Amino acid sequence: MKTIVIVGGSKGIGREILNTLVENNTIINLSRTAPESQHPNLTHFACDILSDELPDLENVDGLVYCPGSINLKPVSRLSLDDFRADFEINVLGAVKAIQKYLPQLKKGENPSILLFSTVASKLGMPFHASIATAKSGVEGLVKSLGAELAPTIRVNAIAPTVTDTALASKLLRNEKMIENITERHPLKKFLNPKEVASTAEFLMSDKAASFSGQIFEMDCGIVSFKI
């Protein structure tokens, strides 16, 4: 049984990852609010990833960093503070968690790190300047750390398209918007968080032992195809 730290496992995609992994792993969740579910394999530490000291842990085999943001504005309305806030939660928070638990990860059982990007880093999309910039930083971090930490620690990221979570609720707030987003994707669907959690489960497992430095685009075809 591996010990996996999940940052942001109380909501959205992070919650689904926690629920998927907790049956067969020891899960340590770090988030401001506690997960709704309880399990003997789950330990929760209440903390803000950007402002609080992270708890000392003896064993860490995997790290999943889930916090993110969807800050969609015209560039003329994006302040420098908007860019800073998106960069801090998406990139610097991940760096803080990685640096904190890197010594334990290096001693872990087939250790791996999983971060999150977005399809907007590959597909130019209006009003995504701040989040696409931050998530492109995440992708650079994956590539650089994947090389630096090989062969000991694997580092990968998932880049999902629109996912049915509270974070994306403004994009899916009525039937017309849901229809438009569905039609934009060649597979005529968008993501359920359980799909993302299943991919995360695979990437954190020993079945993915040959994958590192990869960005897995869960795009429902929107980046890959022009139809």
N, C-alpha and C positions, 0 to 999 in steps of 0.2 A: 504494500500500500504506500503510495507516494504522498508526500506532503506538498500541497500546492497553495500558494498565496494568490488570492484573487483580490485585486484592488477594484472596488466598485461593484461588488457582487450583490447589492441589495435591489438593484433596479435594472430594467431593460435587458439588454443582451447579457450583461454581467450576471443577472439573476438566473437566466436560463443556463448559463455556463455552470454556475454554482450548483444548480439543481441537477444538472447532467453529471457532474463529476463527483458529487458528494457521496454517492453510494459506494464507490470503489476507491476513494482517496480521502486522506485527511485534508480538510479544507480550512484555511485560515483566511477569513474575510476582513478586509480593511475598508471601511466606508463610514460616512457620517451617520447613516441610519442603519439599523440592524435589518438583516433579511427577515422576511415574513416567515419563512420556513425554519424549522428547527430539526436538527439531526445529531446523533451522537458523534458523527465525524466532523461536525462543524464547530469552529470557534470564531467568534466575532470580536474585533477590536474597533471601538468607535474612534475614528480619527479623520481629520481633514488632510488629504494627501499633500496639499501645498503648504499648510501652516503648522501642522503638528509633527512631533517626533514619532517616527514609526517604531513599533514594538520590536524588541530584540527577540529573535527566534533562533532556536538551536539547529533545526533541520529545515531545509527548503530544497525541494526537488524541481519545482516549477513555479513560474510567476506569470500571471495573466493580468495585464493592465487594461482595464475597460473604460475608465472615464473619458468622456469626449464632449463635444459641443456641436451645435448646429446654429451658427450665427450668420443668417442669410440677410445681407443688406447690399445695396449699391455701394460701390467703393467710395463714392462721395460722402456716404453717411457712416462709413467705418472710421472710427477714431484709432489713433495709435494704441490707445488703451484696449480697444477691441482686439487688435492684433496681438497685443501682449497677453491678454487674458486667454485667448485661444491657444497661443503658443505655450503658456504656462501649464494649462490643464492637460494638453495633449502630448507635449514633448517633455517639459521640465519635470512634471509629475512622474512620468515614466522613468526618466533618468534618475530621479531621487529614489524611486523604489528599486531600480536595478542596482544602483550603487550601494544601497543599504544591504541588500541580500545577496550581492555577488559573492562574498566569501562563502556563504552557506551553499549557494548554487554550485560553486566549483567543487564542493565535496559531495554533491547530491547524486542521486541515482538517475543516470541518463537525463541530466537536467535540460530544461528548455524554457524559453521566454516567448510569450505571445503578446503582441501589441495589436493595435487597431488603426487602420488607415481609412480611406474612403475612395469610392470610384471617382470622386471629383478631383483627385490628384492626377488621374490619367485623362479624364474627359473634361475639357474646358466647359464650365457651366457658369452662366451669369449669377452674380450675387454670392459666389462662393470664395471670394478672394482670400478672406481671412482663414477660413477653415481649410481650404485647399493648401494654403501656404503652411499651416501648422502640420497637417497630415503628411505633406511632402517631407517635412522634417522628420516625422516618424519613419517614413520609408527610408530616408537616408540613414537614420539610426539603426534600422534593421540590417541594412547592408553592411554598414561599418562594424557594428558589434558582432554580426554573424561571422565576419572575417577574423576579427580580433579574438573572439572567444572560441573559435574552432581549434581543435575538435571536441573540446570539453562540453560547451553549452550551445545548443541550437537556438537560433533566434529567427522568428517568422512573424508575419502580420497577416491579418485578414482585412481586406478592403471591401466592405459591404456596400451595396446600393441601399436605397430606402428600405428601412426595416420597421416593422409594425411595433414600435415601442412608444412610450410617452415622450421620448426625446424628439421623435418625428411626428408628433401628433398634429402640429401646425400644417404639415405637408399632407396630412390624411384626414383633414377635419370635416370633410363632407363627401358625399357620393361622387360629385363631379370631379373633385381633385383625385379621389381614389381611382376613378375611371381613367383620367388623364395620365396618371403615373403608371397605371397598369399598361395602357396602350403604348407608352413610350418605350417599354422594355420589350425586346424581341420575343422573350419567352412569355409575354403577356401576364406577368406576375411581378410582385415585389417580395421581399424576404419576410419570412416568419422568424422570430428570434430563435426558435428551436432548431432551425436549419443552421444558423450560425453557430449555435452551441455544439451541434454535432460535428461541424468542421473543427471547432476548437478542441473538442474531445480527441479527435484523431491527431491533430497537430501536437497535442501534449502527450500523446501516447508513444510507446516504443515502436508502434507501427509506422511512425513518421520519422524514423531514425535517419533517413537519408535526405531529409529536407531541412535546409537552413539558408537564411538570407533571402527567403522567398516572400513575395507579396501575393496572397491568394485572393484574386478578384472574384467575389461572389456578386456578380453584376447582372444576373438574369439576362445577359447578352447585350446590355446597353453600351459597354465599352468594346466588346469583342466584335459585334456585328453592326453592319449598316444595311438595314432591310427596308 
